[in-house]
Amino acid sequence: MDTNNESAKERIPRVDAYGFERPDGFDYVSYEDFYSRYMTVLTRRAIKWSKMMQKSTAVEKSIKVKRYIRKGIPNEHRPHVWMMVSGAQAQMESKPGYYLSVLVEGQKNLKLVDAVVTDLNRTFPDNVKFRKNSSLCLQQTLHNVLVAYGQHNKSVGYCQGMNFITGILILVTKDEEKAFWLLDALIGRILPDYYSPAMMGLKTDQEVLGYLVKMKIPAVAELIDRHGLMWTLLVSRWFICLYIDILPIETVLRIWDCLFYEGSKILFRVALTLIKQHQAHILEAQNFPDVCDKFKDITKGAFVTECHLFMQKIFTEPGSLSGSTIIKLRELCRTQLLTQE
């Protein structure tokens, strides 16, 4: 028995601040070491954010705000900052009563309601707040936001993966209407075509990642080609769930801070950093299943748990990644995909 881990286990709650249960085999010692250091960072950031927010709650885009967001938004400010920088706040204020009206209409769409209900129990089975027997069960809130969104955006309706994203938005905002407008910001503007029936945006971005790996980490790209692997087999869950259930929750929220401010480019930075940091490990793969296992391995461990250091790495490790490069690669990959159909 690891007595250090057992004693750390007694000090750290079995369920985290967001309601997620710690998995079997969780390394309590490493986590306690990380979190004790991270608390110092969080306290320092909270003081800086509070000073900035006292001057203005508008959170307009600027170099200072960008720098602050990259260093992490404190929990108490996160809902407000996400709403402001994503444009969700402006949308919500411009359409008072709209959320309630699409929810009422959506409840009449039995096909949509059935699709949403089917996935409710599958959403975060390891989170106590989404269990039916929980005193504060969030399943009804999740149901409402997904039904309202499916009615609002009929070209998307409901698509698997949206339940997890919405679940996180609800856990962070603790507000149904805000979660709805943030979901609209993500699906309607930040991640175009990720959740449409053909999922063309998602497929395109997976291919774009392949090109970026070829440019920046050619040895890994060559390995993937040699084994005839498609990028969708390796990274589709990274993109469709925006790293939920792939990386630790604190790290996911830090990625989302930047996603709402800087857009989908952040998803590539995270993927490239994971691959580049673990290049030697990936290159040990001997066959097809081996490669898949290596790609699962690289999303675990101290590197991804240390979210503050990890976020610093994503802005240095991949090197330059311009918006114009992403746009050109998206055009190329989309054309290639359409000619294959």
Secondary structure, DSSP 8 states (H G I E B T S, - for coil): --HHHHHHHHHS-SB-TTSBB--TT--HHHHHHHHHHHHHHHHHHHHHHHHHHHH-SS----HHHHHHHHT---TTTHHHHHHHHHSHHHHHHHSTTHHHHHHHHHTT-HHHHHHHHHHHTTS-TTBGGGSTT-TT--HHHHHHHHHHHHHH-TTT---TTHHHHHHHHHHHH--HHHHHHHHHIIIIIISTTSSSTT-HHHHHHHHHHHHHHHHH-HHHHHHHHHTT--HHHHHHHHHHTTTTTTS-HHHHHHHHHHHHHH-THHHHHHHHHHHHHTHHHHTT--SHHHHHHHHHHTTSSHHHH-HHHHHHHHTTTT----HHHHHHHHHHHHHHHHHH-
